[in-house]
């Protein structure tokens, strides 16, 4: 495992260090002409990004710090997608030049690197972030510069930016179905555990409203600073609040999960009585934590490595061919992989890398992804199938439940009173990022 990890770090850090030497032939747009405006305006950015024989794109994830456990593999998935597109002949005769930056699990660093990619490197678009804290940190940058971020991770919703395309799940495509399944199959008493930042806290606000509406009970709620591993007090509280067992809903992120699952098992809180439903634990995290500590626990995602379709079989084979036969794939990796292709398709349709044109062309784009068919909606989120998996002894997930097909995304939560009745539609200027639906 150490050899594979070091090889992965070399590939990723090598990419970040080489910067402009990473030439990948894909998604090129048509040429645009500088109009004399400032470098941060969309026209001049795209002129530079599409100049010469390449189009520059930014990749911005944590390659170091507590979130590197999850984000390094997302970079690999994005690089694989770009490489594949290149080898297939590119788009509109152009190549992609991928510039990789390390957000270092530090939110001000993410904002700083986003500005660098836009202003100095003058990229056509950015693929990046994992935590909602990092996304919130870069959001003002993308909005002030009218630039475009593609964000690949499930999140808490309650946001709909014209400058972000969200290719992970909205809460109604992950969190809400997981709560319903748990109440039907595992119990009605919940203890909420999360990292102390925007995603877990907002997600738990939604869960509390939903559980109350469905007649369940929240018996406890506790948080750890991101990266903190002092989980013993939380486990003590869980045992006290659920002496006879109950559901643990887990939104911890990063290294905290390693300590949490190991100590949970050590304390005798096993999944037969204390099933954990995670929304940030996938195959890569299971691999690094150790499957022996997670067997019998659950996760809710749109994609698992065990999805049975030709697209997934091919993708897993291609990924392992590129990075090693022992490697696993997971949901954020898959969402990162497909967002590169959706951007490519939008550029092809627009015939340019100009951001307003690409944004409009993205609406309605479909892709036969490893998870199944996905469609980009005018609210900048994908329609996606929802799945729940149980950790097996081989570290993969047995899919125990799924929706019949893709579920349309709902960014503004309908359980939370402040956002009930609101929706988002960027294809209609009269509606935009938040409007009240009829009859709401």
Long-range contacts (C-beta under 8 A, 24 or more apart in sequence): 4-324, 4-326, 4-327, 7-324, 8-72, 8-73, 8-76, 8-323, 9-63, 9-72, 11-76, 11-79, 11-323, 12-63, 12-72, 12-75, 12-76, 12-100, 13-63, 13-102, 15-59, 15-75, 15-79, 15-98, 15-100, 16-63, 16-100, 16-101, 16-102, 19-99, 19-100, 19-121, 20-56, 20-97, 20-99, 22-79, 22-97, 22-98, 22-99, 22-100, 23-54, 23-95, 23-96, 23-97, 24-79, 24-82, 24-83, 24-85, 24-86, 24-95, 24-96, 24-97, 24-98, 25-85, 25-86, 25-87, 25-89, 25-90, 25-94, 25-95, 25-96, 26-55, 26-82, 26-85, 26-86, 26-90, 26-91, 26-94, 26-95, 26-96, 26-340, 26-344, 27-55, 27-57, 27-85, 27-90, 27-91, 27-92, 27-94, 27-96, 27-340, 27-343, 27-344, 27-347, 27-348, 27-353, 28-54, 28-55, 28-90, 28-91, 28-92, 28-93, 28-94, 28-95, 28-96, 28-347, 28-353, 29-55, 29-91, 29-92, 29-94, 29-124, 29-347, 29-350, 29-351, 29-352, 29-353, 29-354, 29-358, 30-92, 30-351, 30-352, 30-353, 32-352, 32-353, 32-354, 39-119, 39-122, 40-118, 40-119, 40-144, 40-145, 41-145, 41-146, 42-146, 42-147, 42-354, 42-355, 42-356, 43-354, 44-122, 45-118, 45-122, 45-123, 45-124, 45-145, 45-147, 45-355, 46-124, 46-352, 46-353, 46-354, 46-355, 48-122, 49-122, 49-123, 49-124, 49-353, 50-94, 50-124, 50-352, 50-353, 53-94, 53-95, 54-94, 54-95, 54-96, 54-97, 55-94, 55-95, 55-96, 55-97, 55-124, 55-353, 56-96, 56-97, 56-98, 56-99, 56-121, 56-122, 56-123, 56-124, 57-82, 57-96, 57-97, 57-98, 57-99, 57-123, 57-124, 57-125, 57-126, 57-127, 58-98, 58-99, 58-101, 58-114, 58-117, 58-118, 58-121, 58-123, 58-125, 58-126, 58-127, 58-128, 59-98, 59-99, 59-100, 59-101, 59-126, 59-127, 59-128, 60-100, 60-101, 60-103, 60-110, 60-113, 60-114, 60-117, 60-126, 60-127, 60-128, 60-129, 60-138, 61-102, 61-103, 61-128, 61-129, 61-130, 62-102, 62-103, 62-104, 62-105, 62-130, 62-134, 63-100, 63-102, 63-103, 63-104, 64-102, 64-104, 64-105, 65-104, 65-105, 65-106, 65-227, 66-105, 66-226, 66-227, 66-253, 66-254, 66-255, 66-256, 67-103, 67-105, 67-130, 67-131, 67-226, 67-253, 67-254, 68-105, 69-254, 69-255, 69-258, 69-284, 69-285, 69-288, 70-130, 70-253, 70-254, 70-280, 70-284, 70-285, 70-332, 71-103, 71-130, 73-284, 73-330, 73-332, 73-333, 74-130, 74-152, 74-153, 74-332, 74-333, 74-336, 75-100, 76-319, 76-322, 76-323, 76-333, 77-319, 77-329, 77-333, 77-334, 77-336, 77-337, 78-127, 78-336, 78-337, 78-339, 78-340, 80-318, 80-319, 80-322, 80-323, 80-337, 81-336, 81-337, 81-338, 81-340, 81-341, 82-340, 83-322, 84-318, 85-340, 85-341, 85-344, 91-344, 91-347, 91-348, 92-347, 92-348, 92-351, 99-123, 103-128, 103-129, 103-134, 105-226, 105-227, 105-254, 107-131, 107-133, 107-134, 107-136, 107-137, 108-137, 110-134, 110-137, 110-138, 111-137, 111-138, 111-140, 111-141, 114-138, 114-141, 114-142, 114-149, 115-141, 118-142, 118-145, 118-147, 119-145, 124-353, 124-355, 125-149, 125-150, 125-343, 125-353, 125-355, 125-358, 126-150, 127-152, 127-336, 127-339, 127-340, 127-343, 129-153, 130-253, 130-332, 131-197, 131-199, 131-226, 131-253, 132-156, 132-197, 132-198, 132-199, 132-202, 133-197, 133-198, 133-199, 133-226, 135-164, 136-198, 139-163, 139-164, 146-355, 147-355, 148-355, 148-358, 148-359, 150-339, 150-340, 150-342, 150-343, 152-332, 152-335, 152-336, 152-339, 153-332, 153-335, 154-279, 154-280, 154-301, 154-302, 154-331, 154-332, 154-335, 155-199, 156-198, 156-199, 156-202, 156-203, 156-206, 157-202, 157-206, 157-410, 157-411, 157-412, 157-413, 158-202, 158-411, 158-412, 158-413, 158-416, 158-419, 159-411, 160-379, 160-380, 160-381, 160-411, 160-412, 160-424, 160-426, 160-433, 160-434, 161-380, 161-433, 162-359, 162-380, 162-426, 162-432, 162-433, 164-380, 165-339, 165-342, 165-343, 165-362, 165-376, 165-380, 165-381, 166-380, 166-381, 166-382, 166-409, 166-411, 167-335, 167-336, 167-338, 167-339, 167-342, 167-374, 167-382, 168-302, 168-331, 168-332, 168-335, 169-301, 169-302, 169-384, 169-386, 169-409, 170-381, 170-409, 170-410, 170-411, 171-203, 171-206, 171-410, 171-413, 172-407, 172-409, 172-410, 172-413, 172-414, 173-302, 173-384, 173-386, 173-407, 173-409, 174-279, 174-300, 174-301, 174-302, 174-386, 175-203, 175-206, 175-207, 175-279, 175-300, 176-206, 176-210, 176-415, 177-300, 177-386, 177-388, 177-403, 177-407, 178-249, 178-277, 178-279, 178-298, 178-300, 178-388, 179-207, 179-210, 179-211, 179-214, 179-249, 180-214, 181-300, 181-388, 181-401, 182-247, 182-249, 182-275, 182-277, 183-211, 183-214, 183-216, 186-247, 186-275, 186-277, 187-245, 187-246, 187-247, 188-214, 188-215, 188-216, 188-217, 189-216, 189-217, 189-219, 189-242, 189-246, 189-247, 190-216, 190-217, 190-218, 190-219, 190-246, 190-247, 190-248, 190-249, 191-218, 191-219, 191-220, 191-221, 191-222, 191-237, 191-238, 191-241, 191-242, 191-246, 191-247, 191-248, 191-249, 192-218, 192-220, 192-221, 192-222, 192-249, 192-251, 193-221, 193-222, 193-223, 193-224, 193-234, 193-238, 193-248, 193-249, 193-250, 193-251, 193-252, 193-260, 194-222, 194-223, 194-224, 194-250, 194-251, 194-252, 195-223, 195-224, 195-225, 195-226, 195-251, 195-252, 195-253, 195-254, 195-256, 196-223, 196-224, 196-225, 196-226, 197-226, 199-251, 199-253, 200-251, 200-252, 200-253, 203-251, 203-279, 204-249, 204-251, 205-416, 206-413, 206-415, 206-416, 207-249, 209-413, 209-415, 209-416, 209-417, 210-415, 213-415, 219-246, 224-252, 224-256, 226-253, 226-254, 226-256, 227-254, 227-255, 227-256, 228-256, 229-255, 229-256, 229-258, 229-259, 230-259, 231-256, 231-259, 231-260, 231-263, 231-264, 232-263, 234-260, 235-260, 235-263, 235-264, 235-267, 235-269, 238-269, 238-274, 239-267, 239-269, 242-274, 244-273, 245-273, 245-274, 246-273, 246-274, 247-274, 247-275, 247-277, 248-274, 248-275, 248-276, 248-277, 249-276, 249-277, 249-279, 250-276, 250-277, 250-278, 250-279, 250-280, 250-281, 251-278, 251-279, 251-280, 252-278, 252-280, 253-280, 257-281, 257-285, 257-289, 258-288, 258-289, 261-289, 261-293, 261-294, 261-297, 262-289, 262-290, 262-293, 264-293, 265-293, 270-296, 271-295, 271-296, 271-297, 272-296, 277-388, 282-330, 282-331, 282-332, 283-328, 283-329, 283-330, 283-395, 283-396, 283-397, 284-328, 284-330, 284-333, 285-330, 286-328, 286-391, 286-395, 286-396, 287-328, 287-395, 291-391, 291-392, 291-393, 291-394, 291-395, 292-393, 294-391, 294-395, 295-391, 295-392, 295-393, 296-390, 296-391, 297-390, 297-391, 298-388, 298-389, 298-390, 298-391, 298-400, 299-388, 299-389, 299-391, 299-397, 300-386, 300-387, 300-388, 300-389, 301-330, 301-331, 301-387, 301-389, 302-331, 302-334, 302-335, 302-371, 302-384, 302-385, 302-386, 302-387, 303-329, 303-330, 303-331, 303-334, 303-335, 303-369, 303-370, 303-371, 303-387, 304-330, 304-331, 304-387, 304-389, 304-396, 304-397, 304-399, 305-329, 305-330, 305-396, 305-397, 306-389, 306-396, 306-397, 306-398, 306-399, 307-370, 307-371, 307-372, 307-387, 307-399, 309-370, 309-372, 311-368, 311-369, 311-370, 311-372, 312-370, 312-371, 315-370, 316-370, 328-395, 328-396, 329-370, 331-371, 334-369, 334-370, 334-371, 337-369, 337-370, 338-367, 338-369, 338-370, 338-371, 338-374, 341-367, 342-367, 342-374, 342-376, 359-426, 360-427, 363-426, 363-427, 372-405, 372-406, 373-405, 373-406, 374-406, 375-406, 377-408, 377-409, 378-424, 378-425, 378-426, 378-427, 378-428, 379-409, 379-411, 379-423, 379-424, 379-425, 379-426, 380-411, 380-424, 380-426, 381-409, 381-411, 382-409, 383-407, 383-408, 383-409, 384-409
